[in-house]
């Protein structure tokens, strides 16, 4: 359909809530939106007077047809829109890049509570704090609290692992642990320290400092100088933590501050998480030049974001001109779908406006910094590609290496770089199946043939293939590349006698890179990463097979028993040296099985 025909179709729509799905000439969904009045919204795209610019103009120009779905309410339309965006992943909609979970800090309800990081609320009676942007962010906060209150960082479980006759570890001697394992900390004192750590997880530093000061003063008045000194040290640790925190609001403030920056080249959304008046965490989402951000698309994204996080703060401050109806719709969603009341604000003046503007400034600075880095990387890749006489800059580079243990466990690694950055999610490894023995050329041919057979979007052809080796490896790869008529350049990374990369070769000519510091460093990192992935995968296969052959092949020993033995003894060496009595002491190992294990290893060693 042309634009006039699309307008005529839009004018037949009712002024009721629903979802519209824009499609291009190939029938591909390119944009999904919702409206409380379908006719008004959809027709606005195709009116002769519509003054679309930039990304919206490109989207509208690509529309060949549209579908609509009626809903009873605007909230129902919002939820349906969110589902369709996840289903079709339209290129003009902003969206979360993955469906990762958000971890919590968990404090269990045991006699000696444990502090863990969990993606789900797995323990019924535990306390949970967060969610946090990543497990790393959560672990940093746990580490701060454990250091401040000298809590154990080991995996021991108390009180079972309290042994007064044992020696405490190094952390005790450097005053990073109170020595719970040797009975230096009672259950009540341990729980008191856990309670103090909980204040840190909440970001409640002000109240914690007040409580510690009161305890210190009471201990001093009672001439209990040892405990007074302990509380003083805790207080100093908390002060250091507080000094590092960016205090931005009152101690009772719990809010997510959302800033947005967008231009024709893309943009970013930044969340600043304020707990106890301090910025405790941050998250950022970048989007590209094709993705359109509007009031309705931002609300749809926020719904997806908070459904994933499963936590709604008391307030949400947004530095973006949301339509009043969209802001209200967001509040309705929180209330009716997530059973949570949250005050959604678009601040205009005062401290809240200043802080929300700060979030947008962070988003802008992040985008501009990323573009500068990308431009710098692009200049380098252009120069690198020119050095290799490639037809165009190498946007996607793949590197390969072969690893083996004799004639066994032969493995090929494939690592990927896009725009000069390692893309670990796109790494692959190949178990060499049809090539016999240590034939690196044959193994490389097999790996490349299987790799180039994949043609879906996650396996797009690279611009450049780098292989660990010289002319022989290059020619083996070129043989396969030519079979597929693939427009891919191939070079080998040649090492010198000191195992350092010295040249790149196309199979005939060599290019020395030893004097080109940036190129040498770039290629060296690629070569090392390809080798690391290959050898780690090969070693994992070898260890798995060895474990199985030396334990699970023994009559009466299955996978579960083998695991119990390895966990108990810590490795095969200890199992081989153990007596029948020691082996049968392991839960699930009968006297008959223990005897069979002992006989098996005695025969293998010739005893």
N, C-alpha and C positions, 0 to 999 in steps of 0.2 A: 504493500500500500504506500501511496505517496502521502505527503503531510496533510493535504486537504481531505483525503479519504480517512486518515487517522482521526482528524478533527470531527468529521461527520460521525464516526463510530463512537468517539468520546461523548458527543452531545446526546447520544441515546442512553447514556448511563444514568442511573438514578442518583439522587443526592443523599445516599445512605452510606454507612461505613463499609469499608472493604479493603482489599489488597489488589494492587495492579502489578502485572509482570510484563516488562518490556522485552521484546525479542528482536533480534536482527534478522537479516534475510535468510540466514542459514537455520533459523529457528532456535538459536542459542539464547538463553536468558542473559540479558546484559544489565538489568536493573530491576529491583523489587522495591516497591514503596507501599505506604498505607495512607488512608485518608478517612476522615469522618464524613466526607462528602465526595464520593468518587467522581461524579461528573465534573465538579469544579476543579478538582486537582488534576485529573488526567487531561482534560481539555486545555488547561493552562499551558501544557507543554507544546501544543500544536497551533495555538492562536497566531494569526498573522502579526499581531502586535507584540507577541512574546519576544522579549529582548534577552535571549539566552546568550551567555558568554562562556568561554573556556570549556571546562569538562562537561558541563550540562549541555552546551551546544553540540559537542561531539557525540554525547549519548543520544540526544534527540535526533540528530542527523543519521544515526545508525538504526533507529527504530523502524522496523518493517511491519510489526503487528504487536498487539498486546492482549493479554488475558486478564480477566478480573474475577475476584472471589468475593461474594457478599458475606458480611458478618453482621451479627446482631448488635454488637457494640464496638466502640473504638478500641477498647482494651483487647477484645477478641481479635480485631484486625492487627493490633500491635504484635500479639503473640504469634499469629499466623505469618506475618511478615518476617519475624525473627526465624521461624522454622524454615520458610522458603529461602532465606538468605543462606542458612546453613546447608540446605539441600542443593541449591544451584550455584553457590559461590559466585555471584555475578561480579564482573570486573569493575563495574562502576559503583558498587556498594562498599563502604568501609566495613571491615569485619575483623574479629580477632583472628590472629594468624594461626593459632592452634587451640586445642581444647584442654590445655594443661590444667591440672588441679592446683589449688593453692594450699600450701601446708599450714598446719597449726602447731603451736607449741602445746604439748600435752603434759600435764602433771597428774600422775596416777594417784589413786586413793589408798595405797598400801601403807603398812606401818612405817616403812621408809620409802616415801614416794620417789618415783623415778621421773626424770624430765626427758621427754623424747620429742621428735618431730614426726607428725602423722599427717597423711593426706586426707584421712577420714576420721570421724569420731568413733574410733574402734573400741574404746573402753567406756562402759556405761556411766560409771561414777567418777570419771576423771574430770579435771578442769581443762578447758581449752582456751587458748589465746591466739588472736590473729583474725583472719588469715594473713599470711605474709606473701610477698611477691615471689619468693623462691625459698627452697630449703636452705640455701646458703645464708640468706638474710635471717631466717629463723635461728640457724645455728650460731650466727654471730651474736645474737642477743642472748642465747643460752650461755655461750662462752663468757660473755661479760658478767652475767649473773653468777655463774659458778666461780669465777675468779674473785668477784667481790665478796662472796660469802663462803669461800673456801669449801665448796661442795665437790664431791668426787667426780672425776671425768672418766673413770674406768667403767668396765661392763659388769662389775661385781654386783650381786644382788644381796641386799641386806634385809634381815639380820643373818641369813644363812652363811654369808661370807665374812662375818666378823670373827677374827681369830686373834685373840690378844697376844698369842705367843709368836705371831708372824712379824715380819718386818715391813713397815710402810714403804711405799714407792717414793720416787724422787720428788713428786709433786708435794708430798708432805714436808720434805726437808727444805724445799724452796718456798714454803708457806703458800702453796696454791691449793692445798687440801687439808682439812682438819684431822684427817686420819680416822675416818669412820671405820675402816677395815680392821683397825687394831683396838677398837673400843674407846677411842678418845672423845667421841661425840655421842651423847645419849640420844635416844629416840626423840625425846621432847625437844632437845636442842636442835637436832637435825630438822625436825618439822618447823621449828621457829625460823631456821635459815631458809627453808623452802618457802615459808610464808613471806619472808622478806624478798625472795627472788620473784615471787608472784607479782609484787608491786612493780618490779622492773619490767616484767612481761606486759603489764598494763600501761607502762609509761608513767606510773604514779610516783614520781621521784619526790615531789613536795611532801606528801603524807608520809612516805617512807623515811625521809630525813627527819621529820618531826618525831616519829616513833622511836627511831634510833637515838636521837638526842635525849628523849625522855628516859629511855632505858639506861643510857650512859650516866645521866645525872643521878638516877635512883641507885645504880650500882656504886657510884662514887660516894653518895651519902651513907650507904651501908658499909663503906670501907672495903667493898668488893672490887679492889683495884684491877684484878685480873680481868673480870668481865667488863669493867669500865673501859679498859684498854682495848678489849675485843670490839666493843660497840664503837669506840672511837675510830678504830681501823676500818670497820664496815662503813662508818659515816664518811670517812675520807674517800673510800672507794666509790661511794654513791655520788659524792660531790664531783669526782672526776668524770663519772658517767654523765651527770647532769650538765657539766661544762661542755661536753662534746655534743650534747643534744641541741638542736636548733629550736629553742622555745619561741613559739609564735603566737600563742593565745593563752587564755586562762586555763588553770589546771584541770577544770572540768570539761574542757572542750574535746569532743569526739566528732571529727568531721573528715570527709574526703574532699579535697580541693582539686577541682578538675580544670586544667587549662588547655586551650586549643590554639594551634597555629596552622594555617593553611594558605597555600598559594597555588598557582597553576602547575607547579612542579611536584606538589605533594604536601605533606604536612606531618603533624604529630599531635598526639593527645597525651598529656601528662597527668598522673594522679599523685598527689601528695597526701599521705595518710597521717593525719594528726590524731594522736592519742595522748591524753593527759596534758594537752597544750603543746606537745612537742612533735615535730615531724619525725616519725619513727620508721617510715619506709616510703618507697617511691616506685612507681611503675610507669612505663612509657610504651606507647604504641605508635609506630610510624606507618604512614600510608602513602601510596604512590600517586603519580600524576593522573591516573585514570579514575581514582576513587573520589566520589562526590560526597562532601560533607554538608549536610543541611540540618535544620532543627530536628526533623523527623528521623534522619539517618543516625544522628548522634544519639537520640533517645533509644533507638533500636539497638545500637551498639552497647549502650550502658546497661540495657536489660540483659543482653547476652553476658556482659562482663560480671554483673552482680549475681546472675543465676549460677555462674561458674564459681564465684568466690563464696557464695552462700553466707555472706555477712553484709548487713546494711548498717552503716553508722547512724548516729542520731541526726546528723546533718550532712547534706551534700551541697557544696558551693561550686557553681559552674560558671566559668568565665567564657560564656558564649551566649549570643542573643537567642535563647530558646523561645519559641512561641509559647504564650501562656498556656495554651491547650496542651502542648507537649510536656511542659513542666508539670502540669496537673496530672497528665496521663502517667508520667513516671511515678508520681506519688501514689496514684491509684494502683499501679502495678505492685509497688512495694507492699501496700496495705492488703490488697486482695489476693495476690499470688504468693507473696512471701511472708505474709502475716507480720509485717513490721512497719511501724510508723517512722518515717524519716522526713525531715523538713528539707525540701529541695529549694535552694535559693539561687537567684542570679543577682549577686550583689552589685549595687550601683555606686555606693559610697562607703567610706569608713575602712576599718581594718580588714573586714572580710573582702571588700573589693580589692584592697592592696594585695592581700595574700592570693586571691584568685588570679589577679593580674600577674603576680610573681610566677604562678604555675604556668601561665601562657608564655611568659618570658622564657622560662625553662624549656618549654616545648620548642619555641623559636630557636633558641641557642643550640638545642640538641640537633634540630634539623640542619641548621647552617653548618654546624661542626661536622656532621656526617657528610654533608655535601663537599666540604673542603677536603675531608679525608678521602672521599671517593674521587674527587678531582685529582688529588695528588696521586692516588693509586692508579687512576686512569692514565695519567701522564707516564707513570712508570711502566704500566702494561703496554702502552703504545710504543715506548722506547724499547722495551723487551721484545715485543713482537717485530719491531723493525730490525732489531739485531738478528733475529732468526729468519728475517725476510718472509714473514707471514703475510698473507693477502689482506688481513685486517686484524685489529687488536684481539688478543685471545681472551674472550670474556669467560669462557668455561675451559678449565684445564683439568685433565685427568692424569694421574701418575700411577704406575704399576710397579710391583715388586713381587718376587717369588721367594718363598721360604719353605724349607723342608727339614726333616730329621732323617738323614740318609735317604733311603728310597721311600720313606713313609711320610704321611701327613703333609703332602705337598699342597701348598696354599698360595694363591695369588691375591694380592690386595689391590683395591682400586680406591684411591682417594680423590676428592673433588675440590676444586677451587672455583668460586664464581666471583668475578671482579677482584681477583687477587686474595680473597678470603677463604679459609678452609671451611667447608660445609660438611661437618661431621655427620649430619643426618642423611647425607647422600653417599656416604662411604659404603662400599660393598666388598665382600671377599668371596673367592671362588675355590671350592674344593676340587682339586685336579683329579679327574676320574679316569680319563681314557689315555693319558700319556703315561707311559711306563718309565719308572726309575727317575734318576736325576737328569732329566732333559729340560733344561731351562727354556730353550727355544720352543720346544714342543708345548711345554706348560704355558708359556706366554701366548702362543697361538691359540691354544684351547680356551684360555681365559678371555682373550679378545673376541674370539668367535662367539662365545656365549654372551659377552657383554653387548656386542653390536647387534645381536639378534633381538634385543629388547628395544622396542620402539615407542613405549608410552612416554608421557610427559616427564616422568621422573628419571628417564633414561635418555634425555635428549643428547644428540651427538656433541662431543666437545669440539672446540676449535683446535686444540693442541693436546697431544698425548706425549707424556714424558715417561720413559722406561728406565729402570735401573740397569745400566749396561751399555755396551758399545754397539758397533755396527751389526753384529749378529742379532742382538735383540731387536734393534730397529728394523732390520729387514724382515724378521719374523713377524713383527707387528704390521709392517707395511703390506705384507702378503695378504693378511686378513682384511685390512682396511680396503685394499684394492678389490678384493672379492665382493665387498659390500658397496663398492663405488661411493664410499663415504668421503666427503671433502674435509679430511682431517690431516693436519700436519703432524709428523712424528719425529721426535728427537730422543736420543739416548743421553743419559747422565753418566759420564765416564769418570771413574775415580782414579787417583794416582796410587803410588805404592804405599802411601800413608793413609789410604782409605778416605781421602778427601776429594770432593768433586773438583775436577780441573777443567774439563771441557764439555761442550754439548756437541753431538754429532747427528747428522741427518742420514747416516749410513755411508756417506762418501766423504763429506767435508767435516772438519772440526772447527768449532768456535771456542777460543780460549776465554774463560770467564774469571780466571784467577785474579786478574787485575781490576775487575769490575766489582767493587765491593757490594753494591746493592743487588746486582744480579746474582753474584755468588751466594750471598746470604739467602736470597729468595729461593734459589734452586736447592741449596743445602737443606733448608727447612722442609722443602717438598720431599726431597730424597729420604730424609730421616723419618718423616711422618709416614711415608709409604712403607718403609722398612719396619717401623714400630707396629703398624697395623698388621702387616703380614706375619711377623714373628709372634705377636701376641695371640693371633688367631690360631696359628699353627701349634703353639705351645698349649693352648687351651684344649685343642683336639687331642694332643698327645697325652696330657695329664688325664683327660677323661677316659681314654682307652686304657691307659696303664692302671688306673684305679679299678676299672672294671675287670681287667684280665687277671689281676693279682688278688682280687677278693671275691668278686661275684661269680667267678668260674669255679670257686670251691664249693663242693656239695654241701648244702645246708646254709649257705650264705647268700642272701638276696640283697637287693639294692638298699632296703631299709636297715638291715643288719650291718652292711658295709659302711653306711653313713654313720651309724651309731659307734662303730669301732673307730673310724677315723676321727670323729668328734671327741671321743673319749681319750684316745692315745695321742691325737694331734698329728699323726702321719704314719706312713707304712713302716718306716724304720722301727718305731716303737712297737708296732704290732708284731713285726718279725721277731723282735727280741723278747716279747712277753711270754710268760709261762702259761700253761693251760689254765691254772687257777686264776691268773690275772685276766685272761681273755674271757673266762666264763663269769667273771664278776661284772661284766658289761651287761646291762639290761637287754634281754632278748637273745643273748648268746648262750646256747645250751652247752653242757659239758661235751656232748658229742661233736657239736660244731667247733668248739674251741680245740678239741683234739685234731679235727680235720684241718683246721687252720695251721696248727703247729706242725703237723705232718707235711702239709703242702710246702711250707717254707723250709723245713729241714731237708726235704728232697731237692728243692731248688738250689740250696747252698751246698748240697752234698754231704750233709751231716748224717 
